[in-house]
């Protein structure tokens, strides 16, 4: 039974395929949403742009590539504290 959805920030299509296959092998049923750059990771979390119809709720897991275009993984992490669904004030 799916528990939610997973956000993958990854620009390398081979790595995306590898991760999808690993999740299938591990029988992870959560929907995988792929954002190919750091800005799109933030857009997804904020339901902006092409991510307006992303799965409802918060991602159960966020996986970030360190070297993504536009905003790298560390820059995205720094911005997560300003997004309501990932704010540390919720912890």
N, C-alpha and C positions, 0 to 999 in steps of 0.2 A: 504494500500500500504506500503510495507517495506521501511524503511528509511536507512537501513544499516545493520550492524550486531553488536552483543553484545558479548563481551568477558567475560566469567565467570571463575575466578580462584577459584576452589573449589574441594577438594579432597573427600568429603563425598558424596557418591552416593545418599543417602537419601535426602540430601540438594539439590543436583542437580535436582532430581526428583521434589521436592517441588517447586523449582524456575521455572522449566519448566511448571509445572501445573499452577502456579500463572500467568506466562506470557500468557499461553493459555487462562485462564479465563479472563484476561485483554485484550485479543485479540491483543497482541503484535506480529507483523508479522516478525520482524527482526530475522534473523538467529542467533541462540545461538551457540557459539563455546566454548567448555569446555576445560580448561587446568587444570589438576589435581594437579599441583604443581607450585611453583613460577617460576622455571626455564622454564617450558613450557609456562607460560604466556609471558615471555620475548621472547621465541622462536616464539610464535605465532605473536607477534608484529613485530618481525624481519623477518618473513617468513622463518624460519629455521626448519630443521628436518621434522617432520610429518605435519607441518603447512605451507609447501611451497604452497599448493593449497587452503589456507584459502580464504574467500571472499576478494574481492579487496577493496581497500580504507582503511580508518581508522575505528576502532570500534566507534559506536555512544556512547557506554557506556562500561566501564570496572568495573566489580564487583569483589572484592577480598575478600577471606576468610582471616582473620587475622592469623589463625594458619594452614598454609599449609606446607607440607614437602619441603625440599631442601631450598627454600627461602620463608619466611613468607610474609604476605601481606605488612607489613611495609618495609621490605627489597626490595620488588618489587617496591613499591612507590618511594623509594629512587633512584632506577635505571631508572625509567621512564623518568627523565629529560635528560637522555643520548640517548634516542631513538627518532629519528626524528619525528615520528607521534605523540608523546606525549610530546615533548619538550616544556617547558614553554616559550622558545624564540619565539614560534609560536603564543602566545597569545597577 
